[in-house]
């Protein structure tokens, strides 16, 4: 198949990059159109960032038209079987209707909440386009029922892991030492996450390592500043090594995004890590609690502290949970290749 993927595939290890790699690995002809093509200044320049904010979080019409024209030209030139729009904040209803003249199947995959309380990751244009897609794939179960009144062709599309990077890594002794820690967190800064970790470390002597964007926003007096190892995150095989070397890896959820699980929920066990995540209905559905993963209530730092203390004091039990979680994920249909198969199935059904 000829497939256009609309998204940012430049950063290795991101969801967009993993989709691209999975598509190519299955022998499909892939064309990538970046979701910031002709719009790069809005992420690089303070002037354009302010202007976009003043413009109700929208880019200027002339720039958005340039952006879409480039995508349309690619579609007219390649005549793809499928166009995959990842999120699609800048893509409107007329755009989708036009693209469908040149592609046999135009779909949307969103890794965020279509109705998120974070207004920076959604747009009115994106919402208005929902009825015009041939199919919508949402990574949040709650979105399925919410979107059906606008487009009945919607289904749950679970997060995935990419075995090429999310796997138990081979490490030198030096790498084991470098990444060894009691507790690991990989993810962006959020006030709730910082508050939980600060409360945790205020009365504990655990070793902690934090990797992620935005942690420079911690207060200068924060007791966890010294545990931030990188402000730019950690990616690819280095991320797998950090997870495998840590005794426990914490999985926080985003409340404003109505998370019930995240990509890390799959990536951590796939890399051989022990997942200690916020308790949610989906987490409990996915994993056998205290057998394949361990959970804590989102705002209960005492329970988080208790679970960490127990796992560190009972390494045999911890290792059994780690192994069982790894087996659960790697024996299931949780890879990006599985997701591409799901897309192809819907394409075939659409054209029967």
NUTORMI-719786 format. One record per residue (C-alpha): z, y, x; residue number from 1. Coordinates in nm, 3 decimals. Each point is the difference from the previous one (the first is absolute). Layout:
N
[rec [Z,Y,X],NUM]
...
***
This chain:
352
[rec [0.000,0.000,0.000],1]
[rec [-0.046,0.363,0.094],2]
[rec [0.329,0.185,-0.047],3]
[rec [0.094,0.367,0.041],4]
[rec [0.368,0.052,0.074],5]
[rec [0.127,0.351,-0.071],6]
[rec [0.317,0.060,0.202],7]
[rec [0.148,0.073,0.341],8]
[rec [-0.059,-0.303,0.221],9]
[rec [0.057,0.183,0.329],10]
[rec [0.368,-0.091,0.043],11]
[rec [0.029,-0.364,0.097],12]
[rec [0.240,-0.203,-0.211],13]
[rec [-0.014,0.217,-0.314],14]
[rec [-0.100,-0.147,-0.334],15]
[rec [-0.348,0.158,0.018],16]
[rec [-0.056,-0.143,0.349],17]
[rec [0.114,-0.345,-0.114],18]
[rec [-0.236,0.005,-0.299],19]
[rec [-0.287,0.094,0.231],20]
[rec [0.080,-0.279,0.245],21]
[rec [0.033,-0.257,-0.280],22]
[rec [-0.333,0.106,-0.154],23]
[rec [-0.181,-0.030,0.334],24]
[rec [0.166,-0.330,0.087],25]
[rec [-0.143,-0.153,-0.318],26]
[rec [-0.352,0.093,0.101],27]
[rec [-0.060,0.292,-0.234],28]
[rec [-0.191,0.309,0.113],29]
[rec [0.248,0.285,0.009],30]
[rec [-0.057,0.374,-0.016],31]
[rec [0.300,0.232,0.032],32]
[rec [0.024,0.350,-0.142],33]
[rec [0.312,0.186,0.110],34]
[rec [0.212,0.149,-0.276],35]
[rec [0.031,0.328,0.194],36]
[rec [-0.365,0.039,0.100],37]
[rec [-0.080,0.375,-0.009],38]
[rec [0.367,0.054,-0.091],39]
[rec [0.163,-0.051,0.341],40]
[rec [0.118,0.361,0.023],41]
[rec [0.241,-0.052,-0.290],42]
[rec [0.211,-0.233,0.213],43]
[rec [-0.045,0.177,0.333],44]
[rec [0.029,0.372,-0.078],45]
[rec [0.309,0.174,-0.135],46]
[rec [-0.225,0.258,-0.169],47]
[rec [-0.189,-0.263,-0.197],48]
[rec [0.319,-0.191,-0.080],49]
[rec [0.149,0.314,-0.156],50]
[rec [-0.322,0.080,-0.182],51]
[rec [-0.009,-0.350,-0.150],52]
[rec [0.360,0.032,-0.115],53]
[rec [-0.078,0.332,-0.165],54]
[rec [-0.305,-0.161,-0.161],55]
[rec [0.214,-0.247,-0.195],56]
[rec [-0.026,-0.259,0.282],57]
[rec [-0.380,-0.006,-0.028],58]
[rec [-0.261,0.066,0.265],59]
[rec [-0.259,0.270,-0.064],60]
[rec [-0.288,-0.099,-0.227],61]
[rec [-0.265,0.061,0.267],62]
[rec [0.177,-0.230,0.246],63]
[rec [0.062,-0.271,-0.259],64]
[rec [-0.368,0.010,-0.094],65]
[rec [-0.098,-0.044,0.365],66]
[rec [0.243,-0.290,0.017],67]
[rec [-0.150,-0.176,-0.302],68]
[rec [-0.360,0.075,0.100],69]
[rec [0.057,-0.191,0.323],70]
[rec [0.130,-0.301,-0.193],71]
[rec [-0.287,0.018,-0.249],72]
[rec [-0.254,0.013,0.283],73]
[rec [0.150,-0.317,0.148],74]
[rec [-0.021,-0.172,-0.340],75]
[rec [-0.362,0.110,-0.055],76]
[rec [-0.095,-0.123,0.347],77]
[rec [0.178,-0.335,-0.002],78]
[rec [-0.010,-0.092,-0.373],79]
[rec [0.324,-0.198,0.031],80]
[rec [0.114,-0.286,-0.216],81]
[rec [0.350,0.146,-0.006],82]
[rec [0.170,0.332,0.069],83]
[rec [0.375,-0.020,0.059],84]
[rec [0.179,0.330,-0.046],85]
[rec [0.344,-0.007,0.161],86]
[rec [0.219,0.234,-0.206],87]
[rec [-0.275,0.259,-0.061],88]
[rec [0.191,0.327,-0.034],89]
[rec [-0.322,0.200,0.054],90]
[rec [-0.226,-0.219,-0.215],91]
[rec [-0.053,0.109,-0.362],92]
[rec [-0.148,-0.152,-0.313],93]
[rec [-0.350,0.144,0.050],94]
[rec [0.003,-0.132,0.355],95]
[rec [0.071,-0.354,-0.119],96]
[rec [-0.268,0.020,-0.268],97]
[rec [-0.251,0.113,0.262],98]
[rec [0.097,-0.267,0.252],99]
[rec [-0.049,-0.272,-0.261],100]
[rec [-0.372,0.085,-0.001],101]
[rec [-0.022,-0.131,0.356],102]
[rec [0.269,-0.271,0.019],103]
[rec [0.046,-0.313,-0.208],104]
[rec [0.382,0.016,-0.008],105]
[rec [0.222,0.304,0.061],106]
[rec [0.373,-0.069,0.021],107]
[rec [0.324,0.177,0.088],108]
[rec [0.282,-0.149,0.207],109]
[rec [0.316,0.207,0.015],110]
[rec [0.291,-0.082,0.233],111]
[rec [0.203,0.279,-0.161],112]
[rec [0.133,0.055,-0.351],113]
[rec [-0.269,0.154,-0.223],114]
[rec [0.283,0.185,-0.177],115]
[rec [0.214,0.077,0.306],116]
[rec [0.257,0.278,-0.006],117]
[rec [-0.138,0.101,0.341],118]
[rec [-0.271,0.242,-0.107],119]
[rec [-0.155,0.001,0.349],120]
[rec [-0.139,-0.353,-0.039],121]
[rec [-0.160,0.034,-0.345],122]
[rec [-0.244,0.242,-0.162],123]
[rec [-0.131,0.092,-0.343],124]
[rec [-0.352,-0.078,0.119],125]
[rec [0.104,-0.350,0.102],126]
[rec [0.166,-0.057,-0.338],127]
[rec [-0.300,0.131,-0.197],128]
[rec [-0.225,-0.250,0.178],129]
[rec [0.202,-0.307,-0.105],130]
[rec [-0.203,-0.085,-0.313],131]
[rec [-0.328,-0.001,0.194],132]
[rec [0.072,-0.264,0.264],133]
[rec [-0.136,-0.349,-0.055],134]
[rec [0.340,-0.136,0.101],135]
[rec [0.335,0.135,0.118],136]
[rec [0.231,-0.188,0.232],137]
[rec [0.357,0.126,0.019],138]
[rec [0.270,-0.121,0.236],139]
[rec [0.269,0.084,-0.255],140]
[rec [0.058,-0.220,-0.301],141]
[rec [0.134,0.295,-0.201],142]
[rec [-0.338,0.175,0.033],143]
[rec [-0.191,-0.280,-0.174],144]
[rec [0.137,0.077,-0.345],145]
[rec [-0.014,0.375,0.063],146]
[rec [-0.368,-0.005,0.095],147]
[rec [-0.124,-0.238,-0.272],148]
[rec [-0.028,0.276,-0.264],149]
[rec [-0.245,0.176,0.235],150]
[rec [-0.178,-0.303,0.146],151]
[rec [0.051,-0.356,-0.122],152]
[rec [-0.151,-0.140,0.321],153]
[rec [0.317,0.028,0.206],154]
[rec [0.210,-0.259,0.179],155]
[rec [0.283,-0.042,0.244],156]
[rec [-0.122,-0.015,0.358],157]
[rec [0.278,-0.105,0.230],158]
[rec [0.055,0.140,0.347],159]
[rec [-0.108,-0.226,0.285],160]
[rec [0.040,-0.071,0.369],161]
[rec [-0.267,-0.044,0.267],162]
[rec [0.053,-0.318,0.207],163]
[rec [-0.186,0.151,0.295],164]
[rec [0.295,0.232,0.064],165]
[rec [0.277,-0.102,-0.238],166]
[rec [0.098,-0.322,0.170],167]
[rec [0.280,-0.131,0.221],168]
[rec [-0.095,0.151,0.338],169]
[rec [0.022,-0.138,0.348],170]
[rec [0.231,0.224,0.204],171]
[rec [0.101,0.034,0.360],172]
[rec [0.370,0.015,0.084],173]
[rec [-0.046,0.369,0.068],174]
[rec [-0.143,0.057,-0.349],175]
[rec [0.283,-0.196,-0.160],176]
[rec [0.249,0.221,0.182],177]
[rec [-0.190,0.318,-0.088],178]
[rec [-0.005,-0.071,-0.373],179]
[rec [0.325,-0.191,-0.038],180]
[rec [0.233,0.158,-0.258],181]
[rec [0.239,-0.104,-0.273],182]
[rec [-0.164,0.205,-0.274],183]
[rec [-0.355,0.135,-0.016],184]
[rec [-0.165,0.239,-0.243],185]
[rec [-0.370,0.087,0.011],186]
[rec [-0.109,0.269,-0.243],187]
[rec [-0.027,0.368,-0.075],188]
[rec [0.298,0.232,-0.028],189]
[rec [0.151,0.055,-0.343],190]
[rec [0.333,0.159,-0.085],191]
[rec [0.129,-0.309,-0.178],192]
[rec [-0.088,-0.226,0.293],193]
[rec [0.161,0.235,0.249],194]
[rec [0.313,0.031,-0.214],195]
[rec [0.038,-0.378,-0.028],196]
[rec [-0.047,-0.054,0.373],197]
[rec [0.241,0.284,0.085],198]
[rec [0.267,-0.148,-0.226],199]
[rec [-0.063,-0.341,0.152],200]
[rec [0.032,0.113,0.360],201]
[rec [0.299,0.226,-0.068],202]
[rec [0.229,-0.302,-0.020],203]
[rec [-0.194,-0.273,0.182],204]
[rec [-0.087,-0.089,0.357],205]
[rec [-0.335,-0.162,-0.068],206]
[rec [-0.296,0.068,0.226],207]
[rec [-0.264,0.184,-0.203],208]
[rec [-0.365,0.081,0.071],209]
[rec [-0.214,0.231,-0.217],210]
[rec [-0.376,0.047,0.027],211]
[rec [-0.188,0.230,-0.232],212]
[rec [-0.150,0.335,-0.082],213]
[rec [0.215,0.294,-0.103],214]
[rec [0.334,-0.097,0.152],215]
[rec [0.000,0.325,0.199],216]
[rec [0.118,0.152,-0.330],217]
[rec [0.344,-0.153,0.048],218]
[rec [0.277,0.254,0.038],219]
[rec [0.084,0.070,0.362],220]
[rec [0.350,-0.131,-0.069],221]
[rec [-0.123,-0.328,-0.152],222]
[rec [0.161,-0.304,0.160],223]
[rec [-0.323,-0.199,-0.025],224]
[rec [-0.222,0.240,0.198],225]
[rec [0.066,-0.201,0.315],226]
[rec [-0.133,-0.315,-0.165],227]
[rec [-0.347,0.142,-0.073],228]
[rec [-0.228,-0.172,0.252],229]
[rec [-0.328,0.160,-0.105],230]
[rec [-0.098,0.284,-0.231],231]
[rec [-0.357,-0.127,-0.030],232]
[rec [0.083,-0.347,-0.126],233]
[rec [-0.082,-0.332,0.155],234]
[rec [-0.320,-0.188,-0.072],235]
[rec [-0.196,-0.320,0.036],236]
[rec [0.130,-0.261,0.243],237]
[rec [0.283,0.224,0.120],238]
[rec [0.130,0.016,-0.355],239]
[rec [-0.012,-0.379,-0.025],240]
[rec [0.196,-0.028,0.325],241]
[rec [0.266,0.245,-0.119],242]
[rec [0.046,-0.192,-0.325],243]
[rec [0.013,-0.339,0.170],244]
[rec [0.249,0.121,0.262],245]
[rec [0.237,0.166,-0.249],246]
[rec [0.278,-0.206,-0.152],247]
[rec [-0.043,0.174,-0.336],248]
[rec [-0.274,0.228,-0.138],249]
[rec [0.090,0.226,-0.292],250]
[rec [-0.242,0.059,-0.287],251]
[rec [0.064,0.324,-0.189],252]
[rec [-0.191,0.092,-0.317],253]
[rec [-0.130,0.340,-0.116],254]
[rec [0.160,0.108,-0.327],255]
[rec [-0.253,0.275,-0.076],256]
[rec [-0.278,-0.257,0.040],257]
[rec [0.182,-0.254,-0.220],258]
[rec [-0.020,-0.263,0.274],259]
[rec [0.113,-0.352,-0.081],260]
[rec [-0.135,-0.128,0.331],261]
[rec [-0.212,0.140,0.284],262]
[rec [-0.251,-0.120,0.260],263]
[rec [0.298,-0.061,0.230],264]
[rec [0.135,-0.253,-0.252],265]
[rec [-0.284,-0.228,0.111],266]
[rec [-0.056,0.119,0.355],267]
[rec [0.360,-0.052,0.115],268]
[rec [0.022,-0.372,-0.090],269]
[rec [-0.358,-0.053,0.122],270]
[rec [0.103,0.134,0.343],271]
[rec [0.299,-0.235,0.006],272]
[rec [0.254,0.265,-0.094],273]
[rec [0.307,-0.035,-0.218],274]
[rec [-0.054,0.223,-0.304],275]
[rec [0.305,0.185,-0.133],276]
[rec [-0.143,0.203,-0.286],277]
[rec [0.108,0.203,-0.299],278]
[rec [0.059,-0.226,-0.298],279]
[rec [-0.271,0.026,-0.266],280]
[rec [-0.139,-0.219,-0.272],281]
[rec [-0.320,-0.062,0.193],282]
[rec [0.179,-0.075,0.328],283]
[rec [0.212,-0.256,-0.183],284]
[rec [-0.314,-0.147,-0.157],285]
[rec [-0.177,-0.019,0.333],286]
[rec [0.284,-0.138,0.212],287]
[rec [0.284,-0.242,-0.060],288]
[rec [0.296,0.231,0.063],289]
[rec [0.218,-0.094,0.298],290]
[rec [-0.241,-0.285,0.077],291]
[rec [-0.326,0.178,0.090],292]
[rec [0.118,0.362,0.012],293]
[rec [0.322,0.195,-0.049],294]
[rec [0.046,0.293,-0.237],295]
[rec [0.237,0.293,-0.058],296]
[rec [0.034,0.254,-0.280],297]
[rec [-0.186,0.321,0.076],298]
[rec [0.301,0.235,0.006],299]
[rec [0.268,-0.246,0.110],300]
[rec [0.054,0.062,0.371],301]
[rec [0.305,-0.227,-0.005],302]
[rec [-0.213,-0.294,-0.111],303]
[rec [-0.260,0.085,0.264],304]
[rec [0.274,0.009,0.263],305]
[rec [0.144,-0.329,-0.124],306]
[rec [-0.337,-0.177,0.005],307]
[rec [-0.076,0.120,0.353],308]
[rec [0.341,-0.106,0.125],309]
[rec [-0.034,-0.345,-0.157],310]
[rec [-0.349,-0.062,0.141],311]
[rec [0.099,0.112,0.351],312]
[rec [0.307,-0.224,-0.008],313]
[rec [-0.191,-0.301,-0.133],314]
[rec [-0.311,-0.030,0.212],315]
[rec [-0.080,-0.357,-0.107],316]
[rec [-0.013,0.107,-0.364],317]
[rec [-0.195,0.312,0.093],318]
[rec [-0.256,-0.206,0.191],319]
[rec [-0.041,-0.238,-0.293],320]
[rec [-0.069,0.293,-0.234],321]
[rec [-0.241,0.148,0.253],322]
[rec [-0.193,-0.330,0.026],323]
[rec [-0.006,-0.056,-0.377],324]
[rec [-0.126,0.353,-0.066],325]
[rec [-0.276,-0.044,0.256],326]
[rec [-0.103,-0.330,-0.158],327]
[rec [-0.002,0.149,-0.351],328]
[rec [-0.236,0.282,0.094],329]
[rec [-0.232,-0.184,0.238],330]
[rec [-0.041,-0.295,-0.240],331]
[rec [-0.087,0.226,-0.293],332]
[rec [-0.303,0.202,-0.106],333]
[rec [0.121,0.324,0.152],334]
[rec [-0.269,0.094,0.255],335]
[rec [-0.258,0.279,-0.016],336]
[rec [-0.263,-0.275,-0.009],337]
[rec [0.160,-0.122,-0.323],338]
[rec [-0.028,0.351,-0.143],339]
[rec [-0.369,0.023,0.090],340]
[rec [-0.056,-0.334,-0.174],341]
[rec [0.170,0.150,-0.306],342]
[rec [-0.242,0.294,0.011],343]
[rec [-0.302,-0.228,0.031],344]
[rec [0.120,-0.209,-0.297],345]
[rec [0.017,0.311,-0.218],346]
[rec [-0.344,0.108,0.122],347]
[rec [-0.146,-0.338,-0.097],348]
[rec [0.169,0.010,-0.341],349]
[rec [-0.133,0.351,-0.058],350]
[rec [-0.359,-0.116,0.063],351]
[rec [0.003,-0.326,-0.196],352]
***
